[in-house]
């Protein structure tokens, strides 16, 4: 049995097919991915894009149709037990038994991973405290709120102190306040313990706030992989909207703005410029227009979103795809 080092996840041409009504559906197609220790990576894409299927292959719950994947140094096909010992997985459903007490479920999970009873109890107590579950840990799981159950799920995934944690749509079904609370807990766990985290989500704000890297998946294919800031800068840029008193002034202003490395559109008295780092360029642009005697009636700068990135890459809105 061999173990690879240096990467927490490495896939090569990872592919998964399903047969639906005698037709082959390619859920994941030729995925090449590397994740380094300590990274927090978000898979972003609409429902049906292949995010959850990818996670299920990486966690040994689904067998790849073709290609390879190594997780925590072990091949998911040849060494599934070794992979499972080294990962935590929080699926979309609640993992704890609804008729059990939260703390008891944590201890049982620890025992299942080979901890003795005293060690399992100590670890359960640590997680109960760090995830803010102390007031409710000894209650029946079915009596907990949605946010409390999700935090209990995370505790169950962390009971054996895995170096790698997978979270599949961790915030789905939570109200906005519980979503924010859960995101804060995830961020703190990552920052304080250096746990490598991979999560799937269709919440744009969640991916933008939490992830150091965004992996955009559409129709089973990886179409972008970078930091949120670089994705937005490279594919969209800031949008500068300048309004003038006349269409003639707008045309003159657009000609002055040609020195900028961006897309320029003129519509009547309005000029729209899409350019990286637009907020930093606005003062220089306004000075240039003033020197040319072109008066600006109004200026607005809009920062791009990850949905803008998806729209540029695919021609459609990720929000619409997620809702569908």
Secondary structure, DSSP 8 states (H G I E B T S, - for coil): -----S-SEEEEEEEEEEEETTEEEEEEEEEEEEE-TT-EEEEE--TTSSHHHHHHHHTTSS--SEEEEEETTEETTT-HHHHHHTEEEE-SS--S-TTSBHHHHHHHHHHHTT--HHHHHHHHHHHHHHTT-TTTTTSBGGGS-HHHHHHHHHHHHHTT--SEEEEESTTTT--HHHHHHHHHHHHHHHHHH--EEEEEE--HHHHHHH-SEEEEEETTEEEEEE-HHHHHHHHT-EEEEEE-SSHHHHHHHHHHGGGSSSEEEEETTEEEEEETTHHHHHHHHHHHHHHTT---SEEEEE---HHHHHHHHHSS-HHHHHH-
